[in-house]
């Protein structure tokens, strides 16, 4: 769909081929000869029809939006599988959109000429379209006319207005709700302790593979001597830059800052009693000997409620908006007269509703 964000969507297979594959879901269930059908009605929602042609177009778009790679040599079973995956949620979206549009028209929502012109100018600007020729080429690439684009934009506008005025505009987050959320999600507003280290590493020959006792003793002696010099007051950074065999010598042995939660239990226990400036004993590793200096550390910090208030409100509002909108849709679905003319699509719709109930919270 031509929009401000995405003017020309690409598809991995010609639209005609995908449209033909999209027809499988309904064509198989239709016994009447195609030659006798002018336009096949699949469902009526409060008397408003949704047709086979519209379904095929929606299925093609759904596959596009998923970035679905369709093998040109795919057989009917493979194509049907792809369509079975997208059709349940597609049909729920179709019915919900029809219901929202109907409500919007009851409330008198429409897109005026001036509004359409402004939106059109924004689309051209966002997509860097400078000439009418470029715009017409973009419409052609999307297989759309200007009237098609206006209809699509008006539908989006009406749905958005219904959502805002019927649901979202009635939602508020009071201070008590925000504080409850803050207390129950305190860890999310608490930054972890950070630790910055410096290291000096003395490597064994061949990364410790088959190192002799003499090699081991020599490396350990070097590490002990460096530790002695560091404790005697020599600059650890300079020692690391001059004597360390680790790549970190290029940065004077600096490691971090590190999230304390990411450290291994052994390293945590090693660093726990240390104060800033302390140097560890010589540590034996698989490839050599190491010294660590605790360069700096920060304590965990919890963001005060007042500073987190805006983020908390946004989170709570988002949760409430999702929940209230789902309740709203459930009410309008229950009040609607939905007449299915195709049982396969009815089953797909019912499956889509069940999937919504079991889907994880977004």
C-alpha positions as CSV (number, residue, x, y, z in Angstrom):
1,X,0.0,0.0,0.0
2,X,1.3,3.4,-0.9
3,X,1.9,5.3,2.3
4,X,4.1,7.9,3.8
5,X,6.5,5.3,5.2
6,X,6.7,2.9,2.3
7,X,5.8,4.1,-1.2
8,X,6.9,1.1,-3.2
9,X,6.9,-2.3,-1.6
10,X,8.8,-5.0,-3.3
11,X,7.6,-8.6,-3.8
12,X,9.6,-11.6,-4.5
13,X,7.2,-13.0,-7.0
14,X,5.0,-11.4,-9.7
15,X,1.7,-10.1,-8.2
16,X,-0.3,-12.0,-10.8
17,X,1.2,-15.3,-9.7
18,X,0.7,-14.5,-6.0
19,X,-2.9,-13.5,-6.7
20,X,-3.5,-16.7,-8.4
21,X,-2.1,-18.6,-5.5
22,X,-4.2,-16.5,-3.1
23,X,-7.3,-17.7,-4.9
24,X,-6.7,-21.3,-3.9
25,X,-8.3,-20.9,-0.5
26,X,-11.6,-19.8,-1.8
27,X,-11.6,-21.4,-5.3
28,X,-11.4,-24.9,-4.0
29,X,-14.4,-24.4,-1.8
30,X,-16.5,-22.9,-4.6
31,X,-18.5,-25.4,-6.6
32,X,-20.2,-22.9,-9.0
33,X,-18.5,-22.5,-12.4
34,X,-16.3,-19.4,-12.5
35,X,-17.8,-18.2,-15.8
36,X,-21.2,-17.7,-14.0
37,X,-19.7,-15.5,-11.2
38,X,-19.4,-11.8,-11.7
39,X,-18.2,-11.1,-8.1
40,X,-18.1,-13.7,-5.4
41,X,-19.3,-12.5,-2.0
42,X,-17.4,-14.1,0.9
43,X,-18.9,-12.4,3.9
44,X,-21.4,-9.7,4.8
45,X,-20.7,-7.6,7.9
46,X,-23.8,-5.6,8.9
47,X,-24.9,-5.9,5.2
48,X,-21.6,-4.6,3.8
49,X,-19.9,-7.1,1.5
50,X,-16.3,-8.4,1.3
51,X,-15.5,-10.1,-2.0
52,X,-13.2,-12.7,-3.3
53,X,-11.3,-10.1,-5.3
54,X,-10.7,-8.1,-2.2
55,X,-9.5,-11.2,-0.3
56,X,-7.0,-12.0,-3.0
57,X,-5.6,-8.5,-2.9
58,X,-5.3,-8.6,0.9
59,X,-3.6,-12.0,0.8
60,X,-1.0,-10.7,-1.7
61,X,-0.4,-7.6,0.5
62,X,-0.1,-9.8,3.6
63,X,2.6,-12.0,1.9
64,X,4.4,-8.8,0.8
65,X,4.4,-7.3,4.3
66,X,5.8,-10.5,5.7
67,X,8.6,-10.4,3.2
68,X,7.5,-13.9,2.3
69,X,9.8,-15.6,-0.2
70,X,7.6,-17.6,-2.5
71,X,9.4,-20.2,-4.6
72,X,8.5,-19.8,-8.3
73,X,8.3,-23.6,-8.4
74,X,6.1,-24.0,-5.3
75,X,3.3,-26.5,-5.7
76,X,-0.3,-26.0,-4.7
77,X,0.2,-27.5,-1.2
78,X,3.1,-25.2,-0.4
79,X,1.1,-22.1,-1.6
80,X,-1.9,-23.2,0.4
81,X,0.3,-23.5,3.5
82,X,1.5,-19.9,3.1
83,X,-2.1,-18.7,2.7
84,X,-3.3,-20.7,5.7
85,X,-0.7,-18.9,7.8
86,X,-1.8,-15.4,6.9
87,X,-5.5,-15.7,6.3
88,X,-6.8,-16.2,9.9
89,X,-5.4,-12.9,11.2
90,X,-6.1,-11.3,7.9
91,X,-9.8,-12.1,8.1
92,X,-10.0,-10.8,11.7
93,X,-8.4,-7.6,10.6
94,X,-10.8,-7.3,7.6
95,X,-13.9,-7.7,9.8
96,X,-12.6,-5.4,12.5
97,X,-11.8,-2.8,9.9
98,X,-15.2,-3.0,8.4
99,X,-16.8,-2.6,11.8
100,X,-14.6,0.4,12.7
101,X,-15.3,2.0,9.3
102,X,-19.0,1.6,9.8
103,X,-18.8,3.2,13.2
104,X,-16.8,6.1,11.8
105,X,-19.3,6.7,9.1
106,X,-22.1,6.7,11.7
107,X,-20.2,9.4,13.5
108,X,-19.8,11.4,10.3
109,X,-16.0,11.0,9.8
110,X,-14.7,11.7,6.3
111,X,-11.6,13.0,4.6
112,X,-12.0,16.4,3.1
113,X,-10.3,17.6,-0.1
114,X,-7.9,19.9,1.8
115,X,-7.0,17.2,4.2
116,X,-6.3,14.8,1.4
117,X,-4.1,17.4,-0.3
118,X,-2.1,17.9,2.8
119,X,-1.6,14.2,3.3
120,X,-0.6,13.8,-0.3
121,X,2.0,16.5,-0.1
122,X,3.5,14.8,3.0
123,X,3.6,11.5,1.2
124,X,5.5,13.1,-1.7
125,X,7.9,14.8,0.7
126,X,8.6,11.7,2.8
127,X,9.3,9.7,-0.4
128,X,11.3,12.4,-2.1
129,X,8.8,12.6,-5.0
130,X,9.4,16.0,-6.7
131,X,7.4,15.7,-9.9
132,X,4.0,14.6,-11.0
133,X,5.6,12.1,-13.3
134,X,7.4,10.4,-10.4
135,X,4.2,10.3,-8.4
136,X,2.2,8.7,-11.3
137,X,5.1,6.2,-11.7
138,X,4.9,5.3,-8.0
139,X,1.1,4.8,-8.3
140,X,1.6,2.6,-11.3
141,X,4.2,0.5,-9.5
142,X,1.7,-0.1,-6.7
143,X,-1.1,-0.8,-9.3
144,X,-3.1,2.0,-7.8
145,X,-5.1,5.0,-9.1
146,X,-5.3,8.3,-7.2
147,X,-8.9,7.4,-6.3
148,X,-7.6,4.1,-4.8
149,X,-5.0,6.0,-2.8
150,X,-7.6,8.4,-1.5
151,X,-9.9,5.6,-0.5
152,X,-7.1,3.8,1.3
153,X,-6.0,6.9,3.2
154,X,-9.6,7.8,4.1
155,X,-10.1,4.3,5.6
156,X,-6.9,4.6,7.6
157,X,-8.0,8.1,8.9
158,X,-11.5,6.9,9.8
159,X,-10.2,3.9,11.7
160,X,-7.7,6.0,13.6
161,X,-10.4,8.6,14.6
162,X,-12.7,5.9,15.8
163,X,-9.9,4.3,17.9
164,X,-9.0,7.7,19.3
165,X,-12.5,9.0,20.1
166,X,-14.1,5.7,21.1
167,X,-11.3,4.2,23.1
168,X,-7.9,5.9,23.5
169,X,-9.2,9.3,24.3
170,X,-11.1,7.9,27.3
171,X,-8.1,6.3,28.9
172,X,-6.2,8.0,31.6
173,X,-3.4,6.9,34.0
174,X,-3.8,8.2,37.6
175,X,-1.0,8.6,40.1
176,X,-2.0,5.5,42.1
177,X,-1.8,3.2,39.0
178,X,1.5,4.7,38.1
179,X,2.9,4.1,41.6
180,X,1.6,0.5,41.7
181,X,3.3,-0.2,38.4
182,X,6.5,1.4,39.6
183,X,6.7,-0.7,42.7
184,X,5.9,-4.0,40.9
185,X,8.5,-3.2,38.2
186,X,11.2,-1.6,40.4
187,X,14.0,-3.7,39.0
188,X,13.3,-2.3,35.5
189,X,14.0,1.2,36.8
190,X,17.2,0.1,38.6
191,X,20.5,0.3,36.8
192,X,22.9,-2.5,37.5
193,X,26.2,-2.1,39.3
194,X,29.1,-1.5,36.9
195,X,32.7,-2.4,37.3
196,X,35.8,-1.2,35.4
197,X,39.0,-3.2,35.6
198,X,42.5,-3.0,34.3
199,X,44.4,-6.2,33.5
200,X,48.0,-7.3,33.0
201,X,48.4,-10.7,31.4
202,X,51.5,-12.8,31.1
203,X,51.1,-15.4,28.4
204,X,52.5,-18.9,28.4
205,X,54.3,-20.1,25.2
206,X,51.9,-21.5,22.6
207,X,48.9,-20.2,24.7
208,X,49.7,-22.7,27.4
209,X,49.6,-25.8,25.2
210,X,52.2,-28.3,26.5
211,X,53.9,-25.7,28.6
212,X,56.8,-27.0,30.6
213,X,57.3,-26.5,34.3
214,X,60.1,-24.1,33.5
215,X,57.9,-22.0,31.2
216,X,55.2,-21.9,33.9
217,X,57.6,-20.9,36.6
218,X,59.0,-18.1,34.4
219,X,55.6,-16.7,33.5
220,X,54.5,-16.8,37.2
221,X,57.6,-15.1,38.3
222,X,57.1,-12.3,35.8
223,X,53.5,-11.8,37.0
224,X,54.6,-11.8,40.7
225,X,57.3,-9.2,40.0
226,X,54.8,-7.0,38.1
227,X,52.4,-7.2,41.1
228,X,55.2,-6.3,43.5
229,X,56.0,-3.2,41.5
230,X,52.3,-2.2,41.3
231,X,51.9,-2.6,45.1
232,X,55.1,-0.6,45.5
233,X,53.4,2.3,43.8
234,X,54.3,2.1,40.2
235,X,51.6,3.1,37.8
236,X,49.4,0.1,36.9
237,X,48.4,1.6,33.6
238,X,52.0,2.1,32.5
239,X,52.9,-1.4,33.6
240,X,50.0,-2.8,31.6
241,X,50.9,-0.8,28.5
242,X,54.6,-1.9,28.7
243,X,54.4,-5.5,30.0
244,X,51.0,-7.0,29.3
245,X,50.6,-9.7,26.6
246,X,46.9,-9.0,26.3
247,X,45.3,-7.0,23.5
248,X,44.0,-4.6,26.1
249,X,47.6,-3.3,26.6
250,X,46.8,-0.9,23.7
251,X,44.3,0.7,26.1
252,X,46.6,0.4,29.2
253,X,44.8,-2.8,30.2
254,X,41.3,-1.2,30.5
255,X,38.4,-3.6,30.6
256,X,34.8,-2.2,30.9
257,X,32.7,-0.7,32.3
258,X,31.1,-4.1,32.8
259,X,27.6,-4.9,34.0
260,X,28.1,-6.7,37.3
261,X,25.2,-9.1,36.5
262,X,27.2,-10.3,33.5
263,X,30.3,-11.4,35.5
264,X,30.9,-15.0,36.4
265,X,30.2,-16.0,40.0
266,X,34.0,-16.7,40.5
267,X,34.9,-13.2,39.4
268,X,32.2,-11.7,41.5
269,X,33.5,-13.4,44.6
270,X,37.0,-12.3,43.7
271,X,36.0,-8.6,43.4
272,X,33.5,-8.4,46.2
273,X,35.9,-7.6,49.1
274,X,38.1,-5.3,46.9
275,X,38.1,-1.5,47.1
276,X,38.9,0.8,44.2
277,X,42.6,0.7,43.5
278,X,43.1,-2.8,44.9
279,X,45.1,-5.4,42.9
280,X,44.3,-9.1,42.9
281,X,46.7,-11.9,43.6
282,X,48.3,-13.5,40.6
283,X,45.6,-15.6,38.9
284,X,46.4,-18.7,36.9
285,X,44.5,-19.2,33.7
286,X,44.6,-21.7,30.9
287,X,46.9,-19.5,28.8
288,X,48.9,-17.7,31.4
289,X,48.9,-15.5,34.5
290,X,46.8,-12.4,35.1
291,X,46.5,-9.5,37.5
292,X,43.4,-7.4,37.9
293,X,43.1,-4.0,39.3
294,X,39.7,-2.6,40.4
295,X,39.7,0.7,38.6
296,X,36.2,1.9,39.5
297,X,32.7,0.7,40.3
298,X,29.2,2.2,40.5
299,X,26.5,1.1,42.9
300,X,23.0,0.0,41.6
301,X,20.8,3.1,41.2
302,X,17.0,3.2,41.2
303,X,15.4,6.0,39.2
304,X,13.1,8.0,41.5
305,X,9.4,7.7,40.7
306,X,9.1,11.3,39.7
307,X,11.9,11.0,37.1
308,X,10.3,7.7,35.8
309,X,6.8,9.1,35.8
310,X,6.5,9.8,32.1
311,X,7.9,6.4,31.1
312,X,5.6,4.7,33.6
313,X,2.6,6.5,32.3
314,X,3.4,5.6,28.7
315,X,3.8,1.9,29.6
316,X,0.6,1.8,31.7
317,X,-1.3,3.7,29.0
318,X,0.0,1.3,26.3
319,X,-1.2,-1.7,28.3
320,X,-4.6,-0.1,29.0
321,X,-5.0,1.0,25.4
322,X,-4.4,-2.5,24.2
323,X,-6.8,-4.1,26.7
324,X,-9.5,-1.5,26.2
325,X,-9.3,-1.7,22.4
326,X,-9.6,-5.4,22.5
327,X,-12.7,-5.1,24.8
328,X,-14.1,-2.6,22.4
329,X,-13.6,-4.8,19.4
330,X,-15.1,-7.8,21.2
331,X,-18.2,-5.7,21.9
332,X,-18.7,-4.5,18.3
333,X,-18.1,-8.0,17.0
334,X,-20.7,-9.4,19.3
335,X,-23.2,-6.7,18.2
336,X,-22.5,-7.2,14.5
337,X,-24.4,-9.3,12.0
338,X,-21.8,-11.4,10.3
339,X,-23.1,-13.6,7.5
340,X,-20.5,-16.0,6.1
341,X,-20.9,-17.2,2.5
342,X,-17.7,-19.3,2.6
343,X,-17.3,-21.8,5.4
344,X,-13.5,-22.1,4.9
345,X,-13.1,-18.4,5.6
346,X,-15.4,-18.6,8.6
347,X,-13.2,-21.2,10.1
348,X,-10.1,-19.1,9.3
349,X,-11.8,-16.1,11.1
350,X,-12.6,-18.2,14.1
351,X,-9.1,-19.5,14.2
352,X,-7.8,-16.0,14.1
353,X,-9.9,-15.0,17.0
354,X,-8.6,-17.9,19.0
355,X,-5.0,-17.0,18.1
356,X,-5.6,-13.5,19.5
357,X,-6.8,-14.9,22.8
358,X,-3.7,-17.0,23.2
359,X,-1.1,-14.6,21.7
360,X,1.5,-13.2,24.0
361,X,1.1,-9.6,25.1
362,X,2.7,-7.1,22.7
